[in-house]
Amino acid sequence: MAVKEPRPEEEPEEESKADSGPRDSYGAEQIKVLEGLDAVRKRPAMYIGSTGPEGLHHLVYEVVDNSVDEHMAGFGETIEVTIHIDGSVTVVDNGRGIPTGMHPTQKKSAAEVALTMLHAGGKFEEGAYTMSGGLHGVGISVVNALSEWLEMEIWQDGQVFEQRYERGKPTAPLKVTGKTKRRGTMITFKPDHEVFETTEFSFDILAQRLREMAFLNKGLEISLKDERKEPAKEQVFRYKGGIVSFVDHLNEAKTPLHKPIYISVEKSDMLLDVALGGAHPHDQQLRERERPAEERRGVADRR
């Protein structure tokens, strides 16, 4: 009878380098350095919150915030925002204009530095701006990085300066193109369809934000124009009373209990404005009665 010899135990196969590669080959060559505004285009939501409608409209807010800063510093009384037929947006102010001189260390115009380098701007230097809003030095450069193209025009010292950018990169240095008696800055940009889920601006969303900015900055005039409509749709926001006008606005459909109470305190470099207003409690009850019965029942059921 034939005796069957036992088969030698099979040795386990060695793990291939291909299988273990992703775990073992983490070296210096895997460290990537993103230059300039590449980091913004790689992870835009880190800078503007999202690539949806909120992030899209945030681009306009950042440009407008720079113009508002000029007003808060005592320069500029008007800001004009225009939505064009091609989906681009223009923001114009009559402030001092972005500095156009040569930057002492970057060896290019200060305007180009502001538009191409993160954390570059006058908001970091003491004395340039006492108060400011926006992203504090990354706003306009982020807008530039996330735009298909951006055109800048500056009116300063009797001269017109112009420069164009495409996806954050200048197509040529800042140059003088004419003479003017105007003062201020004009930024026109078109959001990049490669970055955003939608590039369609909402007039109502922008109007709400700009109205709030006008309430917060007494005497500042902000206009919004939509050229996509025929005839063009336009609204102008200007409130002499500032936040007192805002309280009046909130109480328009109510019965105020008193005139708004306004308190303003200024100490060294801090300014505090407070406006308070009260409305009759029966206003809420009346609005509840005016609602359809089905809607009231639905609210009651959810409670």
Contacts in CASP RR format, 6 or more apart in sequence:
PFRMAT RR
TARGET T0000
AUTHOR 0000-0000-0000
METHOD contacts of the structure
MODEL  1
MAVKEPRPEEEPEEESKADSGPRDSYGAEQIKVLEGLDAVRKRPAMYIGS
TGPEGLHHLVYEVVDNSVDEHMAGFGETIEVTIHIDGSVTVVDNGRGIPT
GMHPTQKKSAAEVALTMLHAGGKFEEGAYTMSGGLHGVGISVVNALSEWL
EMEIWQDGQVFEQRYERGKPTAPLKVTGKTKRRGTMITFKPDHEVFETTE
FSFDILAQRLREMAFLNKGLEISLKDERKEPAKEQVFRYKGGIVSFVDHL
NEAKTPLHKPIYISVEKSDMLLDVALGGAHPHDQQLRERERPAEERRGVA
DRR
34 42 0 8 1.000
36 116 0 8 1.000
36 117 0 8 1.000
36 118 0 8 1.000
37 116 0 8 1.000
37 118 0 8 1.000
37 141 0 8 1.000
37 142 0 8 1.000
37 144 0 8 1.000
37 145 0 8 1.000
37 168 0 8 1.000
39 118 0 8 1.000
40 46 0 8 1.000
40 47 0 8 1.000
40 118 0 8 1.000
40 141 0 8 1.000
40 142 0 8 1.000
40 145 0 8 1.000
40 146 0 8 1.000
41 145 0 8 1.000
41 146 0 8 1.000
41 167 0 8 1.000
41 195 0 8 1.000
44 51 0 8 1.000
44 142 0 8 1.000
44 145 0 8 1.000
44 146 0 8 1.000
44 195 0 8 1.000
45 51 0 8 1.000
47 135 0 8 1.000
47 138 0 8 1.000
47 139 0 8 1.000
47 142 0 8 1.000
48 54 0 8 1.000
48 55 0 8 1.000
48 58 0 8 1.000
48 59 0 8 1.000
48 62 0 8 1.000
48 142 0 8 1.000
48 146 0 8 1.000
49 55 0 8 1.000
49 58 0 8 1.000
51 195 0 8 1.000
51 196 0 8 1.000
51 197 0 8 1.000
52 196 0 8 1.000
52 197 0 8 1.000
52 198 0 8 1.000
53 197 0 8 1.000
53 198 0 8 1.000
53 202 0 8 1.000
53 205 0 8 1.000
55 196 0 8 1.000
56 191 0 8 1.000
56 196 0 8 1.000
56 198 0 8 1.000
56 199 0 8 1.000
56 201 0 8 1.000
57 201 0 8 1.000
57 202 0 8 1.000
57 205 0 8 1.000
57 206 0 8 1.000
57 209 0 8 1.000
59 89 0 8 1.000
59 142 0 8 1.000
59 143 0 8 1.000
59 146 0 8 1.000
59 147 0 8 1.000
59 189 0 8 1.000
59 191 0 8 1.000
60 81 0 8 1.000
60 89 0 8 1.000
60 91 0 8 1.000
60 201 0 8 1.000
60 206 0 8 1.000
60 209 0 8 1.000
61 134 0 8 1.000
61 209 0 8 1.000
62 134 0 8 1.000
62 135 0 8 1.000
62 139 0 8 1.000
62 140 0 8 1.000
62 142 0 8 1.000
62 143 0 8 1.000
63 89 0 8 1.000
63 91 0 8 1.000
63 140 0 8 1.000
63 143 0 8 1.000
63 187 0 8 1.000
63 189 0 8 1.000
64 79 0 8 1.000
64 81 0 8 1.000
64 91 0 8 1.000
64 209 0 8 1.000
64 210 0 8 1.000
64 213 0 8 1.000
64 222 0 8 1.000
65 132 0 8 1.000
65 133 0 8 1.000
65 134 0 8 1.000
65 135 0 8 1.000
65 139 0 8 1.000
66 93 0 8 1.000
66 134 0 8 1.000
66 139 0 8 1.000
66 140 0 8 1.000
66 185 0 8 1.000
67 76 0 8 1.000
67 79 0 8 1.000
67 91 0 8 1.000
67 93 0 8 1.000
67 95 0 8 1.000
67 185 0 8 1.000
68 79 0 8 1.000
68 133 0 8 1.000
68 213 0 8 1.000
68 217 0 8 1.000
68 220 0 8 1.000
69 123 0 8 1.000
69 129 0 8 1.000
69 131 0 8 1.000
69 132 0 8 1.000
69 133 0 8 1.000
69 134 0 8 1.000
70 76 0 8 1.000
70 93 0 8 1.000
70 95 0 8 1.000
70 96 0 8 1.000
70 97 0 8 1.000
71 77 0 8 1.000
71 79 0 8 1.000
71 93 0 8 1.000
71 95 0 8 1.000
71 217 0 8 1.000
71 220 0 8 1.000
72 129 0 8 1.000
72 130 0 8 1.000
72 131 0 8 1.000
72 132 0 8 1.000
72 217 0 8 1.000
73 128 0 8 1.000
73 129 0 8 1.000
73 130 0 8 1.000
73 131 0 8 1.000
75 95 0 8 1.000
75 96 0 8 1.000
76 93 0 8 1.000
76 94 0 8 1.000
76 95 0 8 1.000
76 184 0 8 1.000
77 94 0 8 1.000
77 219 0 8 1.000
77 220 0 8 1.000
77 221 0 8 1.000
78 93 0 8 1.000
78 94 0 8 1.000
78 220 0 8 1.000
78 221 0 8 1.000
78 222 0 8 1.000
78 223 0 8 1.000
79 91 0 8 1.000
79 92 0 8 1.000
79 93 0 8 1.000
79 220 0 8 1.000
79 221 0 8 1.000
79 222 0 8 1.000
79 223 0 8 1.000
80 90 0 8 1.000
80 91 0 8 1.000
80 92 0 8 1.000
80 93 0 8 1.000
80 222 0 8 1.000
80 223 0 8 1.000
80 225 0 8 1.000
81 89 0 8 1.000
81 90 0 8 1.000
81 91 0 8 1.000
81 206 0 8 1.000
81 210 0 8 1.000
81 222 0 8 1.000
81 223 0 8 1.000
81 224 0 8 1.000
81 225 0 8 1.000
82 89 0 8 1.000
82 90 0 8 1.000
82 92 0 8 1.000
82 224 0 8 1.000
82 225 0 8 1.000
82 226 0 8 1.000
82 227 0 8 1.000
83 89 0 8 1.000
83 201 0 8 1.000
83 203 0 8 1.000
83 206 0 8 1.000
83 224 0 8 1.000
83 225 0 8 1.000
83 226 0 8 1.000
83 227 0 8 1.000
83 228 0 8 1.000
84 90 0 8 1.000
84 188 0 8 1.000
84 227 0 8 1.000
84 228 0 8 1.000
85 227 0 8 1.000
85 228 0 8 1.000
86 190 0 8 1.000
87 190 0 8 1.000
87 191 0 8 1.000
87 199 0 8 1.000
87 200 0 8 1.000
87 201 0 8 1.000
87 228 0 8 1.000
88 188 0 8 1.000
88 189 0 8 1.000
88 190 0 8 1.000
89 188 0 8 1.000
89 189 0 8 1.000
89 190 0 8 1.000
89 201 0 8 1.000
90 186 0 8 1.000
90 187 0 8 1.000
90 188 0 8 1.000
91 186 0 8 1.000
91 187 0 8 1.000
91 188 0 8 1.000
92 184 0 8 1.000
92 185 0 8 1.000
92 186 0 8 1.000
92 187 0 8 1.000
93 184 0 8 1.000
93 185 0 8 1.000
94 182 0 8 1.000
94 183 0 8 1.000
94 184 0 8 1.000
95 183 0 8 1.000
95 184 0 8 1.000
95 185 0 8 1.000
96 156 0 8 1.000
96 183 0 8 1.000
96 184 0 8 1.000
97 154 0 8 1.000
97 155 0 8 1.000
97 156 0 8 1.000
97 183 0 8 1.000
97 184 0 8 1.000
97 185 0 8 1.000
98 110 0 8 1.000
98 111 0 8 1.000
98 114 0 8 1.000
98 152 0 8 1.000
98 154 0 8 1.000
98 185 0 8 1.000
99 110 0 8 1.000
99 111 0 8 1.000
99 114 0 8 1.000
100 109 0 8 1.000
100 110 0 8 1.000
100 111 0 8 1.000
100 154 0 8 1.000
100 156 0 8 1.000
100 157 0 8 1.000
100 161 0 8 1.000
100 174 0 8 1.000
101 109 0 8 1.000
101 110 0 8 1.000
101 111 0 8 1.000
102 108 0 8 1.000
102 109 0 8 1.000
102 110 0 8 1.000
103 109 0 8 1.000
103 110 0 8 1.000
103 113 0 8 1.000
106 113 0 8 1.000
106 117 0 8 1.000
108 173 0 8 1.000
109 163 0 8 1.000
109 173 0 8 1.000
109 174 0 8 1.000
111 152 0 8 1.000
111 154 0 8 1.000
111 161 0 8 1.000
111 163 0 8 1.000
111 174 0 8 1.000
112 163 0 8 1.000
112 170 0 8 1.000
112 173 0 8 1.000
112 174 0 8 1.000
113 120 0 8 1.000
113 121 0 8 1.000
114 120 0 8 1.000
114 121 0 8 1.000
114 140 0 8 1.000
114 141 0 8 1.000
115 140 0 8 1.000
115 141 0 8 1.000
115 144 0 8 1.000
115 150 0 8 1.000
115 152 0 8 1.000
115 163 0 8 1.000
115 165 0 8 1.000
115 168 0 8 1.000
115 170 0 8 1.000
116 141 0 8 1.000
116 144 0 8 1.000
116 165 0 8 1.000
116 168 0 8 1.000
116 169 0 8 1.000
116 170 0 8 1.000
117 141 0 8 1.000
118 137 0 8 1.000
118 138 0 8 1.000
118 141 0 8 1.000
118 142 0 8 1.000
119 137 0 8 1.000
119 138 0 8 1.000
120 137 0 8 1.000
120 141 0 8 1.000
121 137 0 8 1.000
122 128 0 8 1.000
122 129 0 8 1.000
122 137 0 8 1.000
123 129 0 8 1.000
123 132 0 8 1.000
123 133 0 8 1.000
123 136 0 8 1.000
123 137 0 8 1.000
124 136 0 8 1.000
124 137 0 8 1.000
130 269 0 8 1.000
131 271 0 8 1.000
135 142 0 8 1.000
140 187 0 8 1.000
143 150 0 8 1.000
143 187 0 8 1.000
143 189 0 8 1.000
144 150 0 8 1.000
144 165 0 8 1.000
144 168 0 8 1.000
144 189 0 8 1.000
145 167 0 8 1.000
145 168 0 8 1.000
146 191 0 8 1.000
146 192 0 8 1.000
146 195 0 8 1.000
146 196 0 8 1.000
147 165 0 8 1.000
147 167 0 8 1.000
147 168 0 8 1.000
147 189 0 8 1.000
147 190 0 8 1.000
147 191 0 8 1.000
147 192 0 8 1.000
148 166 0 8 1.000
148 167 0 8 1.000
148 190 0 8 1.000
148 191 0 8 1.000
148 192 0 8 1.000
148 193 0 8 1.000
148 194 0 8 1.000
149 164 0 8 1.000
149 165 0 8 1.000
149 166 0 8 1.000
149 167 0 8 1.000
149 189 0 8 1.000
149 190 0 8 1.000
150 164 0 8 1.000
150 165 0 8 1.000
150 168 0 8 1.000
150 187 0 8 1.000
150 188 0 8 1.000
150 189 0 8 1.000
150 190 0 8 1.000
151 162 0 8 1.000
151 163 0 8 1.000
151 164 0 8 1.000
151 165 0 8 1.000
151 187 0 8 1.000
151 188 0 8 1.000
151 189 0 8 1.000
152 161 0 8 1.000
152 162 0 8 1.000
152 163 0 8 1.000
152 164 0 8 1.000
152 165 0 8 1.000
152 174 0 8 1.000
152 185 0 8 1.000
152 186 0 8 1.000
152 187 0 8 1.000
153 160 0 8 1.000
153 161 0 8 1.000
153 162 0 8 1.000
153 185 0 8 1.000
153 186 0 8 1.000
153 188 0 8 1.000
154 160 0 8 1.000
154 161 0 8 1.000
154 162 0 8 1.000
154 184 0 8 1.000
154 185 0 8 1.000
154 186 0 8 1.000
155 161 0 8 1.000
155 180 0 8 1.000
155 182 0 8 1.000
155 183 0 8 1.000
155 184 0 8 1.000
155 185 0 8 1.000
155 186 0 8 1.000
156 183 0 8 1.000
156 184 0 8 1.000
158 179 0 8 1.000
158 180 0 8 1.000
158 181 0 8 1.000
159 176 0 8 1.000
159 178 0 8 1.000
159 179 0 8 1.000
159 180 0 8 1.000
160 176 0 8 1.000
160 177 0 8 1.000
160 178 0 8 1.000
160 179 0 8 1.000
160 180 0 8 1.000
161 174 0 8 1.000
161 175 0 8 1.000
161 176 0 8 1.000
161 177 0 8 1.000
162 174 0 8 1.000
162 175 0 8 1.000
162 177 0 8 1.000
163 170 0 8 1.000
163 172 0 8 1.000
163 173 0 8 1.000
163 174 0 8 1.000
163 175 0 8 1.000
164 170 0 8 1.000
164 171 0 8 1.000
164 172 0 8 1.000
165 171 0 8 1.000
167 192 0 8 1.000
190 199 0 8 1.000
191 199 0 8 1.000
192 199 0 8 1.000
193 199 0 8 1.000
203 224 0 8 1.000
203 226 0 8 1.000
203 233 0 8 1.000
206 224 0 8 1.000
207 224 0 8 1.000
207 235 0 8 1.000
210 222 0 8 1.000
210 224 0 8 1.000
210 237 0 8 1.000
211 222 0 8 1.000
211 237 0 8 1.000
212 246 0 8 1.000
213 220 0 8 1.000
213 222 0 8 1.000
213 237 0 8 1.000
214 220 0 8 1.000
214 221 0 8 1.000
214 222 0 8 1.000
214 237 0 8 1.000
214 238 0 8 1.000
214 239 0 8 1.000
214 242 0 8 1.000
215 237 0 8 1.000
215 239 0 8 1.000
215 242 0 8 1.000
215 243 0 8 1.000
215 245 0 8 1.000
215 246 0 8 1.000
215 249 0 8 1.000
216 242 0 8 1.000
216 243 0 8 1.000
216 246 0 8 1.000
217 242 0 8 1.000
218 239 0 8 1.000
218 240 0 8 1.000
218 241 0 8 1.000
218 242 0 8 1.000
218 243 0 8 1.000
219 238 0 8 1.000
219 239 0 8 1.000
219 240 0 8 1.000
219 241 0 8 1.000
219 242 0 8 1.000
220 238 0 8 1.000
221 236 0 8 1.000
221 237 0 8 1.000
221 238 0 8 1.000
222 236 0 8 1.000
222 237 0 8 1.000
222 238 0 8 1.000
223 234 0 8 1.000
223 235 0 8 1.000
223 236 0 8 1.000
223 237 0 8 1.000
224 234 0 8 1.000
224 235 0 8 1.000
224 236 0 8 1.000
224 237 0 8 1.000
225 232 0 8 1.000
225 233 0 8 1.000
225 234 0 8 1.000
226 232 0 8 1.000
226 233 0 8 1.000
226 234 0 8 1.000
239 245 0 8 1.000
239 246 0 8 1.000
242 275 0 8 1.000
243 262 0 8 1.000
243 273 0 8 1.000
243 274 0 8 1.000
243 275 0 8 1.000
244 260 0 8 1.000
244 262 0 8 1.000
244 275 0 8 1.000
246 275 0 8 1.000
247 260 0 8 1.000
247 275 0 8 1.000
247 276 0 8 1.000
247 277 0 8 1.000
248 260 0 8 1.000
251 277 0 8 1.000
251 278 0 8 1.000
251 279 0 8 1.000
253 283 0 8 1.000
254 279 0 8 1.000
254 280 0 8 1.000
254 283 0 8 1.000
255 279 0 8 1.000
255 280 0 8 1.000
255 282 0 8 1.000
255 283 0 8 1.000
256 277 0 8 1.000
256 278 0 8 1.000
256 279 0 8 1.000
256 280 0 8 1.000
257 277 0 8 1.000
257 278 0 8 1.000
257 279 0 8 1.000
257 280 0 8 1.000
258 277 0 8 1.000
258 278 0 8 1.000
260 275 0 8 1.000
260 276 0 8 1.000
260 277 0 8 1.000
261 274 0 8 1.000
261 275 0 8 1.000
261 276 0 8 1.000
261 277 0 8 1.000
262 273 0 8 1.000
262 274 0 8 1.000
262 275 0 8 1.000
263 272 0 8 1.000
263 273 0 8 1.000
263 274 0 8 1.000
263 275 0 8 1.000
264 271 0 8 1.000
264 272 0 8 1.000
264 273 0 8 1.000
264 274 0 8 1.000
265 271 0 8 1.000
265 272 0 8 1.000
266 272 0 8 1.000
288 296 0 8 1.000
END
